[in-house]
């Protein structure tokens, strides 16, 4: 059993829906004080109410430095500091390169990769004051391990997070702060619902465990990285994908 995080101050960017909401739910059930940060106030308000516990929200443009810094500082005042940052914010529009407007590439990079840097940077003074901290990035198997047509920008941003992770781990060590990444496979979220049932069925069939993951599966992995028990782990990543990246082909799945 992990050491209790009851009363810990947590930020979850992109916390109003999907994986971010799942992460926030896991931490809230463990008694943490959680702030959800995202652009849409209505979705944030609904998520905070439905999650329950000590959950609040802050409207924040995660790609904007002034907005990010203001959100982090406001959360620190409200929750007595910052103990854990879950840098989860991300978008994944599906557009092939031949059809992609360069502005879409920039938007995905800003939301997924730039926001990771900004959120960590904004939290550093609070980690330094506390003498410790935890950062958990939500990366993906797409980009670092696999590819999928239409997600060149998403894959590049998620691979970029892991490149950022390595040096960030060294720089954050002076503040007794660890940073690690969770790499989800296909997790059942609102975003995947929009891709259609055929996509969901095909993806489930390609996973050895024969099902898509739940948002709580990612939340539980983030909870471990945020725990005292993971205090000597930094600059690492864990794949949470039901074994999706293991088979050489669909024929290998058929042999199970």
N, C-alpha and C positions, 0 to 999 in steps of 0.2 A: 504494500500500500504506500502511495506517495505521501510525502509530508504535506500537510494541509496548506492550501493557498488562501484560506479564509482571510478576508480583509485586505488582500493584496490589491494594488491599483493596476488596472489593465486597460490598455487601449487596443481596440480592434478596428483597423481601417477597412473600409468596405464591409462594415458590419451589419448593414441593414438587410442583407439577403444572402442566399446561397451559402457558400462555405464560410464566409465571415460570420454570418448569423449562427451557423452551427458551432463555430469556435466560441463565440460569445456565450452561447447557451451552455456549453460544457463548463466554461470558467464560472459563469453565474451560478450554476448548480453546485459548484464547489465553494461557494461563499465569497468569491472575489467581487470587488467593486469594478464594474466594467463600463467603459465609455465606448459607444459605437460612433464611428466617424464616417461620413459619406456626404455626397452632394445633396441628395433628396430628403427634405425634412419630413415629408409625409411618411415615406418608407421607414425612416429612422424612428419616428414617433410610434408607428405601429409595431416595429420590431422590438423596441424597448418595452412596450406595454405587454406584448405577448411572451417575451422571454421571462419577464418578472425579475424578482430579486433586486439587488442593488445595481440597476442598470440605468444609465443616463445616455444622452446623445449630444453630439455636437455637429452642426452642419459645417462641412469643410471641403474645400477644393484640394484634394490630396496632391495635385500636381503643382500647386502654387505655394511657394516658400512662406510668404507672409501668413496665408491661411493655415498652413500646417503648423507653423510655430505658435500661432495664436491658439489653435485647438489644443496643442500639447500643454502649453502653459496654463490654459484655463482648466484643463483636466487635472493637472498637478495641484492647482489651488483647490479644486473641488474634492479631490480624492487623497490629498495629503502626500503628493509625490507621484512618481511613476515607477512601478516595479517591473512591469511586463509590457512589451510592445509586440503585438501581432500585426505585422505589415502584410495585409491580405488584399488590399484594394487591387482590382484588376478588371479588364474588359477583354472580350474575345470575339469581336466581329469576324465573320468568316467571308473573306474576299480574296480571290486569287490575284497574284501580282499584276497580271495583265489588265485587270479591272480596277486595281487599287489606286485611289488618289493618294499622293504622298502625304497629304494632311492626315489621312487615316492612320498611316504608319506612325506619324509623329504623335498622334493622340494616344495610340496604344502604348508607345514607349513612355510617354509622360505619365499615364495612369498606372502602368504596371511596374516600370523600372525607376523612373525619376522619383516617384512617390516613395519607393522603398528607401532610397537615399535620403530624401527629405525627412521622412518620419524618424529614421535613426538619428540623423543629425540634430533634429529638434529635441530628441530625448536625451542626448548626451549630457547636457548640464544637470539633468535630474538624476541620471544614473551616477554621475560624479558626486552629487550631493549625498545620495543614499549610500554610496560606497559599493554598489552592486546593481545588477540589472539582468534582464533576459530579453532577447529579441528572437522572434520566430517569423521567418519569411514564408509566405505561401508561394512556392514556385509551381512546377508542373513536370510531368514526364514529357510533355510536348515541348520540344526545343532541346532540352538537355539530353534526352534519350530517343525520342521518336519524332516523327513529323506527320503533318496532315495537310492536304491541299486547302489553301485559304487561310492558313494560320502562320504564314511566314513571319509576320510582325509579332504575333503572340509568342511563337516559339523563340524568336530572337530575344524578346523581353524576358522570358522565363530563364533562358540560358544566361542572359546578362545578370540576372539576380544571383546566380551561383558564382559568377565571376566576381561580383561585388562582395559576396559573402566571405570569400577567402581573405581578402585584405581587410575587410571590416572586422573580422574576427581578431586579427592581430592588433588593429588600432583600438578596439573596444576592450581588449584585455587589461589595459592600464586602469580601466574603471571597474575592474572585476565584473565585467559584463560579457555574457556569452551571446552568440548569434548562430542560429542553425536554421535549416529550411526543411519544410515538408513538401514532398513532391506528389501531389495527388494524381491518380489516374482518372478514370471516368466516374465522377461523383454525381449522384442524382440531385440536380438543382433546377431552379426555375429556368436558367439559361439552357440547360440540356433539353428540357421539355420543349423548348422552341425549335429544336432541331428535328423533332418528329419521332413518332413511335418506331419507324423502320430503323432509324439511326440507333435508338436506344436498344432495340432488340439485337441489332448487329453487334453493337459494342458488348452487350452482356454475353453474347455467344462466343466472343473472342477472349473472354476472361476465364482463367481456370476455375475460379470460385463461382462462375456462372451468374454473377449479379453485379450491378453497379454498386459503388460504395455509397455510404451515407455521409452527410456533412459531419455527423458526430465522430466518424472514423478519423477525419482530419483534426477535429477538435481534440480528440484523445491524444493524438500524436503531438500536437502543439502543447497540450497540458504536460506531457512528459518532458519536453524540451524546456518548459518553464519551471520545472520542479527543482527542488534542492538536489534530488538524486541525479539530475543531469548536469550538475555544476562543473564537472570536469570534461564536458563535451562542448566543443565550439568549432565553428567552421565546417560543420558536417551537414549532410542531408539524408533524409530517409524517404524511401518510396512507399507510398500507401496506395496500392493499385489492384489488390486482389490477385496478383501474379500476372497482370496484363502484359508486361514487357518480357516475360519469360519464354513463351512458345516461339519456335522458329517459324511456324506457319499454322494455319487453321487445321491442317492435317494433324498437327501435334495435339491440338485441343481435342480432336475427334478420338484420339487414343485414350483419353482420360476416362 
